[in-house]
Amino acid sequence: MTERKGQCLCGAVKFVAKNSENSVAACHCGMCRTWGGGPLMAVSCGSDVSFEGKENISVYSSSDWAERGFCKNCGSHLFYRLKQISEYQLSAGLFDSQSSFKFDLQVYIDKKPSFYSFANKTSIMTEAEVIAKYAPDQNI
C-alpha cells in the first residue's frame, strides 16, 4: 500500500489516498460505461482517503450499495465508493504519478460489449462474482 496524491482536471478537488494499491481494475458494467463512455479504470484505495475542496464534489447514489463522486466544476470522475465499508475506487487517471500502476483485473466481464478488448492479461470477474463478493445481500 502506498500514499498517493492527485486531483481533478480543474484542480478544484485534490485528494490524498493513504493506502492505494498498485493495481488498476476496469469495470465494464453498464453504469460505468454510461457514466464515462467506456470502462471505469480505477485504483482501490480503501477508506483512508481525504479530500480538499469537498464543496466541489457531487455524489450520486447509483445503487443501494455504491455511490459515484465527480467534480461539480469540470466533471472529472473522482470515485466509486462501496457504501457499507466506505471503500474508495479512485479513477486511475487522477493520480499525480501512475508509473507503478499495473492493469490486472477486469470486473463485469460478462457485460463488456464486443467493440473493444484489452490486450493485457488480467484476472476477470463476472457480474455474479462481483455481487457475491461485494454486495451479497443485494437483489440485483
DSSP file (Angstrom, degrees, kcal/mol; ACC not computed):
  #  RESIDUE AA STRUCTURE BP1 BP2  ACC     N-H-->O    O-->H-N    N-H-->O    O-->H-N    TCO  KAPPA ALPHA  PHI   PSI    X-CA   Y-CA   Z-CA
    1    1 A M              0   0    0      0, 0.0     2,-0.4     0, 0.0    20,-0.2   0.000 360.0 360.0 360.0 139.5    0.0    0.0    0.0
    2    2 A T  E     -A   20   0A   0     18,-2.5    18,-2.3    15,-0.0     2,-0.5  -0.969 360.0-120.2-133.3 142.6    1.3    3.4   -1.0
    3    3 A E  E     +     0   0A   0     -2,-0.4     2,-0.3    16,-0.2    15,-0.2  -0.722  41.5 175.4 -80.4 130.0    0.3    7.0   -0.2
    4    4 A R  E     -A   17   0A   0     13,-2.3    13,-3.1    -2,-0.5     2,-0.3  -0.961  17.7-152.1-136.5 153.4   -0.6    8.8   -3.4
    5    5 A K  E     +A   16   0A   0     -2,-0.3    91,-2.7    11,-0.2    92,-0.5  -0.825  22.7 148.1-120.7 160.5   -2.0   12.2   -4.3
    6    6 A G  E     -AB  15  95A   0      9,-1.7     9,-2.4    -2,-0.3     2,-0.3  -0.974  21.5-147.8-171.3-176.9   -4.0   13.5   -7.2
    7    7 A Q  E     -A   14   0A   0     87,-1.8     7,-0.2    -2,-0.3     5,-0.0  -0.983  26.6 -94.6-159.8 165.7   -6.6   16.0   -8.4
    8    8 A C        -     0   0    0      5,-2.2     3,-0.5    -2,-0.3     7,-0.0  -0.194  53.5 -89.7 -76.4 177.2   -9.4   16.5  -10.8
    9    9 A L  S    S+     0   0    0      1,-0.2    -1,-0.1     2,-0.1    -2,-0.0   0.864 126.8  37.9 -59.2 -41.1   -8.9   18.2  -14.2
   10   10 A C  S    S-     0   0    0      3,-0.0    -1,-0.2     1,-0.0     0, 0.0   0.583 106.5-122.1 -91.0  -9.5   -9.5   21.7  -13.0
   11   11 A G  S    S+     0   0    0     -3,-0.5    -2,-0.1     2,-0.2     3,-0.0   0.487  78.4 120.5  84.7   2.7   -7.8   21.3   -9.6
   12   12 A A  S    S+     0   0    0      1,-0.2     2,-0.5    44,-0.1    44,-0.2   0.770  75.2  46.0 -70.8 -25.4  -10.8   22.2   -7.5
   13   13 A V        +     0   0    0     43,-0.1    -5,-2.2    42,-0.1     2,-0.3  -0.981  69.2 175.6-121.3 124.1  -10.7   18.8   -5.8
   14   14 A K  E     -AC   7  52A   0     38,-2.3    38,-2.9    -2,-0.5     2,-0.3  -0.892   8.4-168.4-120.4 154.6   -7.5   17.3   -4.5
   15   15 A F  E     -AC   6  51A   0     -9,-2.4    -9,-1.7    -2,-0.3     2,-0.4  -0.970  20.4-153.6-142.6 158.5   -7.0   14.1   -2.6
   16   16 A V  E     -AC   5  50A   0     34,-2.1    34,-2.5    -2,-0.3     2,-0.7  -0.990  11.9-163.6-127.7 121.7   -4.6   12.0   -0.6
   17   17 A A  E >   -AC   4  49A   0    -13,-3.1   -13,-2.3    -2,-0.4     3,-0.7  -0.929   0.5-167.9-106.5 111.0   -5.1    8.3   -0.6
   18   18 A K  E 3  S+     0   0A   0     30,-2.5    -1,-0.1    -2,-0.7    31,-0.1   0.796  82.3  29.7 -70.3 -29.9   -3.1    6.8    2.3
   19   19 A N  E 3  S+     0   0A   0     26,-0.6    -1,-0.2    29,-0.4   -16,-0.2  -0.346  77.5 159.0-131.5  53.0   -3.4    3.2    1.2
   20   20 A S  E <   -A    2   0A   0    -18,-2.3   -18,-2.5    -3,-0.7    25,-0.2  -0.492  32.0-133.4 -78.9 148.0   -3.7    3.0   -2.5
   21   21 A E        -     0   0    0     23,-2.2    -1,-0.1   -20,-0.2    -2,-0.0  -0.404  13.0-126.6 -88.2 171.1   -2.8   -0.2   -4.3
   22   22 A N  S    S+     0   0    0     -2,-0.1    80,-2.6    79,-0.1     2,-0.2   0.528  81.1  99.5 -91.7  -9.2   -0.7   -0.6   -7.4
   23   23 A S  E     -d  102   0B   0     78,-0.2    21,-0.5    21,-0.1     2,-0.4  -0.561  57.5-157.4 -83.8 140.1   -3.4   -2.5   -9.2
   24   24 A V  E     -dE 103  43B   0     78,-2.6    80,-2.0    -2,-0.2    81,-1.1  -0.963  10.6-165.0-113.8 134.0   -5.7   -0.9  -11.7
   25   25 A A  E     -dE 105  42B   0     17,-2.8    17,-2.7    -2,-0.4     2,-0.5  -0.892  10.0-144.8-117.4 149.1   -9.1   -2.5  -12.4
   26   26 A A  E     -dE 106  41B   0     79,-2.4    81,-3.0    -2,-0.3     2,-0.5  -0.950   9.0-155.4-111.8 131.8  -11.5   -2.0  -15.3
   27   27 A C  E     -dE 107  40B   0     13,-2.2    13,-1.5    -2,-0.5    81,-0.2  -0.933  10.6-176.1-108.3 126.6  -15.2   -2.2  -14.7
   28   28 A H        +     0   0    0     79,-2.3    80,-0.1    -2,-0.5    -1,-0.1   0.221  36.5 133.1-102.8  11.8  -17.4   -3.0  -17.7
   29   29 A C     >  -     0   0    0     78,-0.1     4,-2.2     1,-0.1     5,-0.2  -0.197  69.1-112.1 -64.0 159.0  -20.8   -2.7  -16.1
   30   30 A G  H  > S+     0   0    0      1,-0.2     4,-2.3     2,-0.2     5,-0.2   0.852 115.2  54.2 -60.5 -37.3  -23.5   -0.7  -17.9
   31   31 A M  H  > S+     0   0    0      2,-0.2     4,-2.7     1,-0.2    -1,-0.2   0.930 109.3  46.8 -66.1 -44.2  -23.5    2.1  -15.2
   32   32 A C  H  > S+     0   0    0      1,-0.2     4,-2.3     2,-0.2     6,-0.5   0.916 114.0  48.2 -63.3 -41.6  -19.7    2.7  -15.5
   33   33 A R  H  X S+     0   0    0     -4,-2.2     4,-2.0     1,-0.2    -1,-0.2   0.872 114.0  46.2 -68.3 -35.5  -19.9    2.7  -19.3
   34   34 A T  H  < S+     0   0    0     -4,-2.3    -2,-0.2    -5,-0.2    -1,-0.2   0.898 112.7  51.8 -69.2 -40.3  -22.8    5.1  -19.3
   35   35 A W  H  < S+     0   0    0     -4,-2.7    -2,-0.2    -5,-0.2    -1,-0.2   0.896 130.3  13.2 -62.8 -43.1  -21.1    7.3  -16.7
   36   36 A G  H  < S-     0   0    0     -4,-2.3    -2,-0.2     2,-0.4    -1,-0.2   0.430  98.9-110.3-121.1   0.7  -17.9    7.6  -18.6
   37   37 A G  S  < S+     0   0    0     -4,-2.0    -4,-0.2    -5,-0.2    -3,-0.1   0.494  96.3  24.2  83.1   1.4  -18.4    6.4  -22.2
   38   38 A G  S    S-     0   0    0     -6,-0.5    -2,-0.4    -5,-0.1    -1,-0.2  -0.930 109.6 -38.8-172.7-172.6  -16.2    3.4  -21.5
   39   39 A P        -     0   0    0      0, 0.0     2,-0.5     0, 0.0   -11,-0.2  -0.326  58.7-114.1 -66.9 147.9  -15.0    1.2  -18.7
   40   40 A L  E     -E   27   0B   0    -13,-1.5   -13,-2.2   -11,-0.1     2,-0.6  -0.719  24.2-155.7 -79.4 126.0  -14.0    2.8  -15.4
   41   41 A M  E     +E   26   0B   0     -2,-0.5    51,-2.8   -15,-0.2    52,-0.4  -0.931  30.0 166.2-103.3 114.5  -10.3    2.4  -14.8
   42   42 A A  E     -EF  25  91B   0    -17,-2.7   -17,-2.8    -2,-0.6     2,-0.4  -0.902  35.9-138.9-138.7 158.8   -9.8    2.6  -11.0
   43   43 A V  E     -EF  24  90B   0     47,-2.7    47,-2.3    -2,-0.3     2,-0.3  -0.964  28.3-123.3-117.0 128.5   -7.4    2.0   -8.2
   44   44 A S  E     + F   0  89B   0    -21,-0.5   -23,-2.2    -2,-0.4    45,-0.2  -0.577  35.1 169.0 -72.7 128.1   -8.6    0.5   -4.9
   45   45 A C  E     -     0   0B   0     43,-3.0   -26,-0.6    -2,-0.3     3,-0.4   0.243  31.1-137.2-127.5  10.9   -7.7    2.9   -2.0
   46   46 A G  E     - F   0  88B   0     42,-0.5    42,-3.0     1,-0.2    -1,-0.3  -0.241  49.0 -57.5  63.9-154.3   -9.5    1.6    1.0
   47   47 A S  S    S+     0   0    0     40,-0.2     2,-1.7     1,-0.1    -1,-0.2   0.532 109.2  92.8-104.5  -8.3  -11.3    4.0    3.3
   48   48 A D        +     0   0    0     -3,-0.4   -30,-2.5    40,-0.1     2,-0.4  -0.513  54.0 130.4 -90.9  72.0   -8.4    6.3    4.3
   49   49 A V  E     -C   17   0A   0     -2,-1.7     2,-0.4   -32,-0.2   -32,-0.2  -0.987  37.5-163.7-124.1 130.0   -8.9    9.0    1.6
   50   50 A S  E     -C   16   0A   0    -34,-2.5   -34,-2.1    -2,-0.4     2,-0.4  -0.920   5.4-154.2-116.9 144.1   -9.0   12.7    2.3
   51   51 A F  E     -C   15   0A   0     -2,-0.4     2,-0.4   -36,-0.2     3,-0.3  -0.929   7.7-157.7-119.6 138.5  -10.3   15.4    0.0
   52   52 A E  E    S+C   14   0A   0    -38,-2.9   -38,-2.3    -2,-0.4    -2,-0.0  -0.947  86.2  31.8-106.5 133.6   -9.5   19.1   -0.3
   53   53 A G    >   +     0   0    0     -2,-0.4     3,-2.6   -40,-0.2    -1,-0.2   0.789  67.6 162.6  88.9  31.3  -12.3   21.0   -2.0
   54   54 A K  G >   +     0   0    0     -3,-0.3     3,-2.1     1,-0.3    -2,-0.1   0.794  68.3  68.9 -54.3 -30.2  -15.1   18.8   -0.7
   55   55 A E  G 3  S+     0   0    0      1,-0.3    -1,-0.3     3,-0.0   -42,-0.1   0.667  96.1  55.9 -64.4 -14.3  -17.6   21.6   -1.6
   56   56 A N  G <  S+     0   0    0     -3,-2.6    16,-3.6   -44,-0.2     2,-0.5   0.339  88.6  96.4 -97.6   4.6  -16.8   20.9   -5.3
   57   57 A I  E <   -G   71   0B   0     -3,-2.1     2,-0.4    14,-0.2    14,-0.2  -0.841  52.8-168.2-100.2 129.1  -17.7   17.2   -5.0
   58   58 A S  E     -G   70   0B   0     12,-2.8    12,-2.4    -2,-0.5     2,-0.4  -0.936  10.0-153.8-110.1 139.7  -21.2   16.0   -6.1
   59   59 A V  E     -G   69   0B   0     -2,-0.4     2,-0.5    10,-0.2    10,-0.2  -0.948   6.3-163.7-119.7 133.2  -22.2   12.4   -5.1
   60   60 A Y  E     -G   68   0B   0      8,-3.1     8,-2.8    -2,-0.4     2,-1.2  -0.969  18.1-139.1-115.6 123.2  -24.7   10.2   -7.0
   61   61 A S        +     0   0    0     -2,-0.5     6,-0.2     6,-0.2     3,-0.1  -0.693  26.1 177.0 -80.8  99.0  -26.1    7.2   -5.2
   62   62 A S        -     0   0    0     -2,-1.2     2,-0.3     4,-0.4     5,-0.2   0.622  62.5  -5.1 -85.6 -13.4  -26.0    4.8   -8.2
   63   63 A S  S    S-     0   0    0      3,-1.7     3,-0.3    -3,-0.1    -1,-0.1  -0.951  81.3 -89.0-161.2 177.7  -27.3    1.7   -6.2
   64   64 A D  S    S+     0   0    0     -2,-0.3     3,-0.1     1,-0.2    -1,-0.0   0.758 126.2  35.5 -65.5 -23.6  -28.1    0.6   -2.7
   65   65 A W  S    S+     0   0    0      1,-0.1    18,-1.6    18,-0.1    19,-0.4   0.458 118.2  37.2-113.8  -2.3  -24.5   -0.4   -2.2
   66   66 A A  E     - H   0  82B   0     -3,-0.3    -3,-1.7    16,-0.3    -4,-0.4  -0.985  51.7-165.4-149.9 159.1  -22.4    2.1   -4.1
   67   67 A E  E     - H   0  81B   0     14,-2.0    14,-3.2    -2,-0.3     2,-0.4  -0.948  14.1-138.4-140.6 161.5  -22.1    5.8   -5.0
   68   68 A R  E     -GH  60  80B   0     -8,-2.8    -8,-3.1    -2,-0.3     2,-0.4  -0.965  12.4-156.1-125.4 137.2  -20.1    7.8   -7.5
   69   69 A G  E     +GH  59  79B   0     10,-2.5     9,-2.3    -2,-0.4    10,-1.5  -0.893  15.1 170.5-115.5 144.8  -18.4   11.1   -7.0
   70   70 A F  E     -GH  58  77B   0    -12,-2.4   -12,-2.8    -2,-0.4     2,-0.4  -0.974  39.6 -94.9-146.1 159.6  -17.5   13.8   -9.5
   71   71 A C  E  >  -G   57   0B   0      5,-2.1     4,-1.4    -2,-0.3   -14,-0.2  -0.610  23.9-148.1 -76.6 129.4  -16.2   17.3   -9.6
   72   72 A K  T  4 S+     0   0    0    -16,-3.6    -1,-0.1    -2,-0.4   -15,-0.1   0.759  94.3  46.8 -66.8 -25.5  -19.0   19.9   -9.9
   73   73 A N  T  4 S+     0   0    0    -17,-0.4    -1,-0.1     1,-0.1   -16,-0.1   0.952 129.7  11.7 -84.9 -54.4  -16.7   22.2  -11.9
   74   74 A C  T  4 S-     0   0    0      2,-0.1    -2,-0.1     0, 0.0    -1,-0.1   0.577  92.2-123.4-105.7 -11.2  -15.0   20.1  -14.5
   75   75 A G     <  +     0   0    0     -4,-1.4    -3,-0.1     1,-0.2     3,-0.0   0.494  48.3 164.8  84.3   1.9  -17.0   16.9  -14.3
   76   76 A S        -     0   0    0      1,-0.1    -5,-2.1    -6,-0.1     2,-0.6  -0.259  43.3-118.6 -55.1 136.1  -14.0   14.7  -13.6
   77   77 A H  E     +H   70   0B   0     -7,-0.2    -7,-0.2     1,-0.2    14,-0.2  -0.699  38.4 175.4 -77.2 117.7  -15.0   11.3  -12.3
   78   78 A L  E     -     0   0B   0     -9,-2.3    13,-1.8    -2,-0.6     2,-0.3   0.914  47.7 -17.8 -92.7 -51.6  -13.4   11.1   -8.9
   79   79 A F  E     -HI  69  90B   0    -10,-1.5   -10,-2.5    11,-0.2     2,-0.4  -0.987  32.9-141.1-157.2 160.6  -14.5    7.8   -7.3
   80   80 A Y  E     -HI  68  89B   0      9,-2.0     9,-2.6    -2,-0.3     2,-0.5  -0.997  35.8-164.7-118.5 126.9  -16.8    4.9   -7.0
   81   81 A R  E     -HI  67  88B   0    -14,-3.2   -14,-2.0    -2,-0.4     2,-0.7  -0.967  21.8-137.6-126.5 127.9  -17.4    4.1   -3.3
   82   82 A L  E  >> -HI  66  87B   0      5,-2.5     5,-1.2    -2,-0.5     4,-1.0  -0.728  21.8-153.6 -76.9 115.0  -18.8    1.0   -1.7
   83   83 A K  T >45S+     0   0    0    -18,-1.6     3,-0.5    -2,-0.7    -1,-0.2   0.907  83.4  54.5 -61.5 -49.4  -21.1    2.5    1.0
   84   84 A Q  T 345S+     0   0    0    -19,-0.4    -1,-0.2     1,-0.3   -18,-0.1   0.844 125.0  22.9 -60.6 -37.5  -21.2   -0.3    3.6
   85   85 A I  T 345S-     0   0    0     -3,-0.2    -1,-0.3     2,-0.1    -2,-0.2   0.358  99.9-127.1-111.6   4.8  -17.4   -0.5    4.0
   86   86 A S  T <<5 +     0   0    0     -4,-1.0     2,-0.5    -3,-0.5    -3,-0.2   0.866  49.3 163.7  52.3  42.8  -16.6    3.1    2.8
   87   87 A E  E   < - I   0  82B   0     -5,-1.2    -5,-2.5   -40,-0.1     2,-0.4  -0.820  25.9-146.4 -96.7 126.2  -14.0    1.7    0.3
   88   88 A Y  E     -FI  46  81B   0    -42,-3.0   -43,-3.0    -2,-0.5     2,-0.5  -0.727  14.3-167.0 -94.7 137.6  -13.0    4.1   -2.5
   89   89 A Q  E     -FI  44  80B   0     -9,-2.6    -9,-2.0    -2,-0.4     2,-0.3  -0.967  23.2-158.2-114.2 106.3  -12.0    3.1   -6.0
   90   90 A L  E     -FI  43  79B   0    -47,-2.3   -47,-2.7    -2,-0.5   -11,-0.2  -0.674  27.0 -98.2 -92.4 141.5  -10.4    6.3   -7.4
   91   91 A S  E >   -F   42   0B   0    -13,-1.8     3,-1.7    -2,-0.3     4,-0.4  -0.344  30.1-136.7 -58.1 127.6  -10.2    7.0  -11.1
   92   92 A A  G >  S+     0   0    0    -51,-2.8     3,-1.1     1,-0.3    -1,-0.1   0.808  97.8  62.0 -60.1 -33.9   -6.7    5.9  -12.2
   93   93 A G  G 3  S+     0   0    0    -52,-0.4    -1,-0.3     1,-0.2    -2,-0.1   0.594  91.5  67.8 -71.5 -10.7   -6.1    9.0  -14.4
   94   94 A L  G <  S+     0   0    0     -3,-1.7   -87,-1.8   -16,-0.1    -1,-0.2   0.679  75.2 104.7 -82.0 -18.6   -6.4   11.4  -11.5
   95   95 A F  B <   -B    6   0A   0     -3,-1.1   -89,-0.3    -4,-0.4     3,-0.1  -0.387  68.8-138.6 -73.3 139.0   -3.2   10.3   -9.7
   96   96 A D  S    S+     0   0    0    -91,-2.7     2,-0.5     1,-0.2    -1,-0.1   0.893  95.4  33.7 -59.8 -41.3   -0.1   12.6  -10.0
   97   97 A S        +     0   0    0    -92,-0.5    -1,-0.2     1,-0.1     3,-0.0  -0.975  57.6 161.2-121.4 127.4    2.1    9.5  -10.5
   98   98 A Q    >   +     0   0    0     -2,-0.5     3,-1.4    -3,-0.1    -1,-0.1   0.281  44.9 106.7-122.9   6.5    0.9    6.5  -12.4
   99   99 A S  T 3  S+     0   0    0      1,-0.3    -1,-0.1     3,-0.0    -2,-0.0   0.752  80.5  48.3 -65.9 -25.9    4.2    4.8  -13.3
  100  100 A S  T 3  S+     0   0    0     -3,-0.0    -1,-0.3     2,-0.0    -2,-0.1   0.464  85.7 116.5 -94.3   0.1    3.9    2.0  -10.8
  101  101 A F    <   -     0   0    0     -3,-1.4     2,-0.4   -78,-0.1   -78,-0.2  -0.359  45.7-164.0 -69.9 147.3    0.4    1.0  -11.7
  102  102 A K  E     -d   23   0B   0    -80,-2.6   -78,-2.6    -2,-0.1     2,-0.7  -0.988  17.0-137.0-132.7 123.5   -0.4   -2.4  -13.2
  103  103 A F  E     +d   24   0B   0     -2,-0.4   -78,-0.2   -80,-0.2   -80,-0.1  -0.698  47.3 141.9 -79.0 112.5   -3.6   -3.2  -15.0
  104  104 A D  E     +     0   0B   0    -80,-2.0    19,-2.5    -2,-0.7     2,-0.3   0.376  44.8  56.4-140.4   7.5   -4.5   -6.6  -13.7
  105  105 A L  E     -dj  25 123B   0    -81,-1.1   -79,-2.4    17,-0.2     2,-0.4  -0.995  44.7-171.7-147.4 139.1   -8.3   -7.0  -13.1
  106  106 A Q  E     -dj  26 124B   0     17,-2.0    19,-2.0    -2,-0.3     3,-0.3  -0.998  14.5-165.3-126.9 127.4  -11.5   -6.7  -15.2
  107  107 A V  E     +dj  27 125B   0    -81,-3.0   -79,-2.3    -2,-0.4    19,-0.2  -0.786  69.7  24.7-113.1 158.5  -14.9   -6.9  -13.5
  108  108 A Y  S >  S+     0   0    0     17,-0.8     3,-2.3    -2,-0.3     4,-0.4   0.874  72.1 161.9  56.6  39.7  -18.3   -7.4  -15.0
  109  109 A I  G >   +     0   0    0     16,-2.3     3,-1.0    -3,-0.3    17,-0.2   0.800  66.5  62.2 -60.7 -28.9  -16.5   -9.0  -17.9
  110  110 A D  G 3  S+     0   0    0      1,-0.2    -1,-0.3    15,-0.2    16,-0.1   0.551 102.6  51.7 -74.4  -5.8  -19.8  -10.7  -19.0
  111  111 A K  G <  S+     0   0    0     -3,-2.3    -1,-0.2    -4,-0.1    -2,-0.2   0.421  80.2 118.4-105.9  -2.7  -21.2   -7.2  -19.6
  112  112 A K    <   -     0   0    0     -3,-1.0   -83,-0.1    -4,-0.4   -84,-0.0  -0.470  65.6-125.8 -67.4 128.1  -18.3   -5.9  -21.8
  113  113 A P    >   -     0   0    0      0, 0.0     3,-0.8     0, 0.0    -1,-0.1  -0.307  16.6-118.6 -70.1 162.0  -19.5   -5.0  -25.2
  114  114 A S  T 3  S+     0   0    0      1,-0.2    -2,-0.1     3,-0.0     0, 0.0   0.580  96.7  82.9 -79.3  -9.5  -17.8   -6.7  -28.2
  115  115 A F  T 3  S+     0   0    0      1,-0.0     2,-0.3     0, 0.0    -1,-0.2   0.524  95.6  35.3 -80.5  -3.1  -16.5   -3.4  -29.8
  116  116 A Y    <   +     0   0    0     -3,-0.8     2,-0.3     2,-0.0    -1,-0.0  -0.990  58.2 177.5-144.0 156.9  -13.4   -3.2  -27.6
  117  117 A S        -     0   0    0     -2,-0.3     2,-0.4    -5,-0.0    -3,-0.0  -0.980  24.5-128.6-151.8 147.9  -10.9   -5.5  -25.9
  118  118 A F        -     0   0    0     -2,-0.3    -2,-0.0     2,-0.1     0, 0.0  -0.799   7.6-148.3 -97.0 142.6   -7.8   -5.0  -23.8
  119  119 A A        +     0   0    0     -2,-0.4    -1,-0.1     2,-0.1     0, 0.0   0.743  67.9 103.1 -79.5 -24.2   -4.5   -6.8  -24.8
  120  120 A N  S    S-     0   0    0      1,-0.1     2,-0.6     0, 0.0    -2,-0.1  -0.262  76.7-122.8 -61.5 143.1   -3.4   -7.1  -21.2
  121  121 A K        +     0   0    0    -18,-0.1     2,-0.3   -16,-0.0    -1,-0.1  -0.810  48.7 162.4 -85.0 119.4   -3.7  -10.5  -19.5
  122  122 A T        -     0   0    0     -2,-0.6   -17,-0.2   -16,-0.0     2,-0.2  -0.857  44.1 -99.4-133.0 164.9   -5.8   -9.8  -16.4
  123  123 A S  E     -j  105   0B   0    -19,-2.5   -17,-2.0    -2,-0.3     2,-0.3  -0.536  44.3-151.7 -73.7 155.5   -7.9  -11.7  -13.8
  124  124 A I  E     -j  106   0B   0    -19,-0.2     2,-0.3    -2,-0.2   -17,-0.2  -0.963  16.1-169.4-134.5 152.4  -11.6  -11.4  -14.6
  125  125 A M  E     -j  107   0B   0    -19,-2.0   -16,-2.3    -2,-0.3   -17,-0.8  -0.998  16.9-136.9-137.8 139.3  -14.8  -11.5  -12.6
  126  126 A T     >  -     0   0    0     -2,-0.3     4,-2.2   -18,-0.2   -18,-0.3  -0.343  35.3 -99.2 -83.5 172.0  -18.4  -11.8  -13.8
  127  127 A E  H  > S+     0   0    0      1,-0.2     4,-2.5     2,-0.2     5,-0.2   0.930 124.9  51.1 -56.4 -47.6  -21.3   -9.7  -12.5
  128  128 A A  H  > S+     0   0    0      1,-0.2     4,-2.3     2,-0.2    -1,-0.2   0.879 109.9  49.7 -61.0 -39.0  -22.4  -12.6  -10.3
  129  129 A E  H  > S+     0   0    0      2,-0.2     4,-1.6     1,-0.2    -1,-0.2   0.892 111.1  49.0 -67.5 -39.4  -18.9  -13.0   -8.8
  130  130 A V  H  X S+     0   0    0     -4,-2.2     4,-3.0     2,-0.2     5,-0.4   0.939 113.4  46.1 -64.5 -47.8  -18.7   -9.2   -8.1
  131  131 A I  H  X S+     0   0    0     -4,-2.5     4,-2.1     1,-0.2     7,-0.2   0.903 110.8  52.8 -63.9 -41.7  -22.1   -9.1   -6.4
  132  132 A A  H  < S+     0   0    0     -4,-2.3    -1,-0.2    -5,-0.2    -2,-0.2   0.863 117.5  38.7 -61.7 -34.9  -21.3  -12.3   -4.3
  133  133 A K  H  < S+     0   0    0     -4,-1.6    -2,-0.2    -5,-0.2    -1,-0.2   0.893 131.2  21.7 -82.9 -41.5  -18.1  -10.7   -3.1
  134  134 A Y  H  < S+     0   0    0     -4,-3.0    -3,-0.2    -5,-0.2    -2,-0.2   0.664 135.9  20.9-106.8 -19.5  -19.0   -7.1   -2.6
  135  135 A A    ><  +     0   0    0     -4,-2.1     3,-2.0    -5,-0.4    -1,-0.2  -0.305  63.3 157.2-145.5  56.0  -22.8   -7.0   -2.1
  136  136 A P  T 3  S+     0   0    0      0, 0.0    -4,-0.1     0, 0.0    -1,-0.1   0.711  75.2  54.4 -61.3 -21.6  -24.0  -10.5   -1.1
  137  137 A D  T 3  S+     0   0    0     -6,-0.1     2,-0.3    -3,-0.1    -5,-0.1   0.368  88.6 102.4 -93.3   5.3  -27.2   -9.2    0.4
  138  138 A Q    <   -     0   0    0     -3,-2.0     2,-0.8    -7,-0.2    -3,-0.1  -0.668  62.2-146.4 -94.2 143.2  -28.4   -7.3   -2.7
  139  139 A N              0   0    0     -2,-0.3    -2,-0.0     1,-0.1    -1,-0.0  -0.861 360.0 360.0-103.7  95.2  -31.1   -8.4   -5.1
  140  140 A I              0   0    0     -2,-0.8    -1,-0.1     0, 0.0    -2,-0.0   0.389 360.0 360.0-109.4 360.0  -29.8   -7.0   -8.4
